[in-house]
Amino acid sequence: MADWGPVVIAVVLFVFLTPGLLFQLPGNGRVVEFANMRTSVISILIHAVIYFALITIFLIAIGVHITTG
């Protein structure tokens, strides 16, 4: 049986936390900007830390599993 939990969680978090797609933290002119489609190095680093923290919580602490078959 295949475990699709890590794949689904990683894809959803990647789409949600892509800097500039839905939101950017920190923004270029404000703290948070929504749907501006621009990014900066500090924004990429902050989004990467948030992504790592959330994927660690979902996969290791909670243990999300989606099995098929």
Short mmCIF file of the C-alpha atoms (twelve columns), coordinates in Angstrom:
data_MODEL
# 
_entry.id   MODEL 
# 
loop_
_atom_site.group_PDB 
_atom_site.id 
_atom_site.type_symbol 
_atom_site.label_atom_id 
_atom_site.label_alt_id 
_atom_site.label_comp_id 
_atom_site.label_asym_id 
_atom_site.label_seq_id 
_atom_site.Cartn_x 
_atom_site.Cartn_y 
_atom_site.Cartn_z 
_atom_site.pdbx_PDB_model_num 
ATOM 1  C CA . MET A 1  0.000  0.000  0.000  1 
ATOM 2  C CA . ALA A 2  1.261  3.427  -0.915 1 
ATOM 3  C CA . ASP A 3  1.341  6.252  1.619  1 
ATOM 4  C CA . TRP A 4  0.301  9.460  -0.161 1 
ATOM 5  C CA . GLY A 5  0.091  11.639 2.967  1 
ATOM 6  C CA . PRO A 6  3.566  13.193 2.699  1 
ATOM 7  C CA . VAL A 7  3.120  13.879 -1.023 1 
ATOM 8  C CA . VAL A 8  -0.260 15.568 -0.652 1 
ATOM 9  C CA . ILE A 9  0.823  17.648 2.357  1 
ATOM 10 C CA . ALA A 10 4.048  18.740 0.624  1 
ATOM 11 C CA . VAL A 11 2.261  19.793 -2.581 1 
ATOM 12 C CA . VAL A 12 -0.482 21.705 -0.755 1 
ATOM 13 C CA . LEU A 13 2.020  23.516 1.461  1 
ATOM 14 C CA . PHE A 14 4.273  24.286 -1.510 1 
ATOM 15 C CA . VAL A 15 1.413  25.897 -3.432 1 
ATOM 16 C CA . PHE A 16 0.100  27.742 -0.385 1 
ATOM 17 C CA . LEU A 17 3.518  29.011 0.740  1 
ATOM 18 C CA . THR A 18 5.007  30.036 -2.606 1 
ATOM 19 C CA . PRO A 19 6.134  33.632 -1.946 1 
ATOM 20 C CA . GLY A 20 4.073  36.128 -3.918 1 
ATOM 21 C CA . LEU A 21 1.430  33.686 -5.147 1 
ATOM 22 C CA . LEU A 22 -1.159 34.023 -2.373 1 
ATOM 23 C CA . PHE A 23 0.761  36.205 0.059  1 
ATOM 24 C CA . GLN A 24 4.275  37.445 0.743  1 
ATOM 25 C CA . LEU A 25 5.727  37.800 4.212  1 
ATOM 26 C CA . PRO A 26 7.465  40.345 4.517  1 
ATOM 27 C CA . GLY A 27 6.186  42.374 1.612  1 
ATOM 28 C CA . ASN A 28 8.131  44.944 -0.344 1 
ATOM 29 C CA . GLY A 29 6.226  47.918 1.074  1 
ATOM 30 C CA . ARG A 30 4.166  46.396 3.893  1 
ATOM 31 C CA . VAL A 31 4.495  43.547 6.368  1 
ATOM 32 C CA . VAL A 32 2.182  41.269 4.357  1 
ATOM 33 C CA . GLU A 33 1.239  41.706 0.710  1 
ATOM 34 C CA . PHE A 34 -1.334 39.591 -1.087 1 
ATOM 35 C CA . ALA A 35 -1.037 38.278 -4.677 1 
ATOM 36 C CA . ASN A 36 1.721  40.630 -5.809 1 
ATOM 37 C CA . MET A 37 3.685  37.979 -7.795 1 
ATOM 38 C CA . ARG A 38 7.015  39.457 -6.654 1 
ATOM 39 C CA . THR A 39 9.460  38.105 -4.110 1 
ATOM 40 C CA . SER A 40 12.681 38.862 -2.293 1 
ATOM 41 C CA . VAL A 41 15.460 36.805 -0.741 1 
ATOM 42 C CA . ILE A 42 14.275 37.408 2.815  1 
ATOM 43 C CA . SER A 43 10.738 36.420 1.805  1 
ATOM 44 C CA . ILE A 44 12.019 33.172 0.310  1 
ATOM 45 C CA . LEU A 45 13.909 32.372 3.514  1 
ATOM 46 C CA . ILE A 46 10.933 33.134 5.762  1 
ATOM 47 C CA . HIS A 47 8.583  31.043 3.619  1 
ATOM 48 C CA . ALA A 48 11.105 28.178 3.613  1 
ATOM 49 C CA . VAL A 49 11.301 28.211 7.420  1 
ATOM 50 C CA . ILE A 50 7.498  28.259 7.696  1 
ATOM 51 C CA . TYR A 51 7.257  25.411 5.137  1 
ATOM 52 C CA . PHE A 52 9.797  23.309 7.042  1 
ATOM 53 C CA . ALA A 53 8.043  23.909 10.362 1 
ATOM 54 C CA . LEU A 54 4.589  23.037 9.031  1 
ATOM 55 C CA . ILE A 55 5.702  19.949 7.117  1 
ATOM 56 C CA . THR A 56 7.547  18.740 10.215 1 
ATOM 57 C CA . ILE A 57 4.456  19.232 12.354 1 
ATOM 58 C CA . PHE A 58 2.120  17.516 9.895  1 
ATOM 59 C CA . LEU A 59 4.342  14.559 9.009  1 
ATOM 60 C CA . ILE A 60 6.285  13.833 12.189 1 
ATOM 61 C CA . ALA A 61 4.284  15.220 15.108 1 
ATOM 62 C CA . ILE A 62 0.756  14.520 13.832 1 
ATOM 63 C CA . GLY A 63 1.649  11.692 11.428 1 
ATOM 64 C CA . VAL A 64 -0.706 12.314 8.494  1 
ATOM 65 C CA . HIS A 65 -1.143 9.154  6.399  1 
ATOM 66 C CA . ILE A 66 -3.252 8.634  3.273  1 
ATOM 67 C CA . THR A 67 -3.043 5.029  2.081  1 
ATOM 68 C CA . THR A 68 -4.252 3.528  -1.165 1 
ATOM 69 C CA . GLY A 69 -4.848 -0.020 -2.186 1 
# 
